[in-house]
Amino acid sequence: MKFRSCSSERQFALIKTKHEPTHVGCSKIFILLFALFFAGNLLAADVPADFNAANKLYAEGKFGPAAGAYEKILQSGVASPALWFNYGNAEFKLGQPGRAIAAYRRAELLAPRDAEVRANLAFVRNQVAGPTLRQSRWEDWLGALSLDEWTMLAAGAFWLAFVLLALRQMQPAWRPRLRGLTSGIILLTILSCAGLGTAATTHYSKPTAVVIEAEATARSGPFAEAQDAFKAQNGAELAVLGRRNDWLQVADGSGRIGWLPVKQVEILPGA
Amino acid sequence: MPVAAVFCLLLWWLGATPAHAASFTASLDNDTLTLGQSATLSLTFEGGSPKNTPVLPDIPGLQISYVGPSSQFSFINGQTSSTVTHHFTVTPQRTGDFVIPALTAEVDGVRLTSQPLQLRVVQPSVASTSQINSGSQIAFMKLMVPEDKVYVGEALTARLEIYLRDDVRNFGNFQLTGAPADGFTVGKLREEPAQRAQIGNRVYTVVPVSMALTATRTGTLSVGPLTANLVLVVASPNRSSDPFFQQFGIRDPFGNPGGAQQQISLATEMVNVPSLPLPTQNVPPGFNGAIGQYTMAVTAGPTNVAVGDPITVRIQISGRGDLGSLTLPNQPAWHDFTIYPATSKVATANPLGLQGTKTFEEIVAPQNSDVHELPSFAFSYFDPDTGNYRTLTEPPVALAVRSAGATPVPTLAATQTANPQSPARPEDILPIKDDLGALAHAGPPLITRPAFLALQTVPVLAWLAAFVWRKRTDRLANNPRLRRQRQVAQRVRDGLSDLRRLATENHSDEFFAALFRLLQEQLGERLDLPASSITEAVVEERLVPLDLPEPALNGLRDLFQLCNQARYAPIRGSAELNSVVGRFEKVIGELQELKA
């Protein structure tokens, strides 16, 4: 709002008379926004170069530095399926199937129908011993679209439905012709909203934990002295049931329940 | 005084010297064992204790495990002696004569050496047929292999039967102490429900145990002799039939109700089975070592895909055999597909794991839109019962493959060098992507962003606006008076502008003509009469009964008179015309407040 109040004339005036206190606030905001805009562009410009450099390290067999380079890009706040995919590859080559699975799953959240991501995820999962969490067929079907795709589908149908309803109000003569289309779009809206609701529920209420240490011992209670409940291998995917301080209550694919330290796992939203 | 006495006694005890110098001896509680039995080896240190627990050397054929120490302290005639004994369990793995060599240990800086020990391990006696039939054997074992020949790689089920005579009340602690198998790998064991059998003139309880075996080589294979230990509880007539109670014909309530316990060792004969190589004639091209009897079901979906889209092929192989070792054969006919690593799971139908279903899930992706079907899937196995190879074939699955447009086709590192006619199954992850793709700033999902949610109110508001507009339009269309009211109000608004303009321009005739027309329009609308029928007389006839305020009536009368006078009177000035406009506005306002 402040920026909007700064007219071009006032900006021009403040260049000539910088001592005017009334114009200083506007100029700072303007310069800050200008700097942020170009900083963002510069950051975006660096990412492909960093990505290529990381790929080069990977190609040279320097998987540790490559993983570090991919991770650094991801920590800058940008992401793409390819970035997570390559990071997963590097972690797998480093003997970290848990981190690889977590990376592939994050890539899958962005690009759920990417055949290469699915293939590598299946391959690494196949390497992990012990019972693992399996998604239901229903969850598999919902996972064909990402949460944002479900959102866009539902929003698109929602907008179209209301535009058609508004059109019917404005042009009553078109109502007979629009009846079938409107009913279809309303049905699509209901179905897509139901899908979105289910996908969002799964995303937020069914988080999973991927074990990222060589062997994690789940305990019967949330403290280190508790008895062993079961052992989970690096890469095992567990359902998160609850959390208490730095401990997660988890269940493995065979239904065994135990507590794991948070630092031994990577927590992912439900797919 | 008592405290001083105890103190002196303690000093005297501490000052007492050992009766003898330290010594080290080794002993076995039993120097002749039947294979399956164990002996206890005791290493005794008298007059001192070694600094560390003695470590025994590895002796081939003997399994030695440490049990723990025990100590003894004695005080006789002022002389103290202490003994520390370390106990080991010695379990032979085979028959023969063994020597436990002399052992050396350091006690209080002195190296002590024990004497070597001899241990003989003999084969447990296998009951002969005559002994079994006579009923003299309280328990015995039999090993049976149902096949008279096996093929290398074939899995089979052997049967071990434990026979317990009818006077055995109970048994326990069954432990298979030796299961030698030459050319077989021994798999899971499973105890079956007990049966009863008449042998000679005694009745035996038979406890069968099934055992999974897999032949690993050709030639003569052998399994056994199996040896086992178990503890029997045998009925003891002497202890359970006290004469005192016998004379009353009742059971001795103080006798041992369980009978006498007895530990015995059992052994079976060795069973030899010839193992044959698989036939080299008529070997199907896709045969990859599967042996057994199987059936197969294949499903694939989705069948309407774009180039590069994944199709999940589910292959279920059910039957009898070593399911765990089954692998999918390469399918040369699938050269138009990219094949990703298969996952598998085994659902066994019997506890030995030799019967059940193995389900493979393989993801394939068509490489071009010319593909119209997933070619037939073939699985070959060797049937050991008939001695022939068999091939199961599932028919092709029709596919509708459309062009993928910009969708990239996944490529496999392994296929870049492999023969394109026979795509190799990848044994590693797919290579990294060179294209970074569309970058997105990591952020919360759209559905949680307030701006996005707020945007969704736009279509609702648009529809609400259209709805309200429609309602107003319909109300207007169905109410001619209301419509006329609005039309007249609009005409009056427009007419006022015209009046002001005409007054300013001092066009008196046009001014009063317009004024009269506006009065007609407004009064006609209020009285629901045609505008053309409105004259000055209407004021008296229709407005007076409506209780219009007198000033308004007078104003109307004046305006009508002005209009009439204007036709004959001279032209007035702009100022006077503007004052007429003001009076007209006032009258019109009062008229518009009048309820029609």
Interface residues (C-beta under 8 A of the other chain):
Chain A: A44 V47 P48 F51 N55 Y58 A59 L74 G77 V78 A79 S80 P81 A82 L83 F85 N86 N89 A90 F92 L110 R113 A115 E116 R118 A119 N120 A122 F123 V124 R125 N126 L147 D148 T151 M152 A155 F158 W159 A161 F162 V163 L165 A166 L167 Q169 M170 P172 L196 A200 H203
Chain B: G308 D309 P310 T338 Y340 P341 T343 I363 A365 P410 P426 D428 I429 L430 P431 I432 K433 D434 D435 L436 G437 A438 L439 A440 H441 A442 P445 L446 I447 F452 Q456 V458 P459 V460 A462 W463 A465 A466 F467 W469 R470
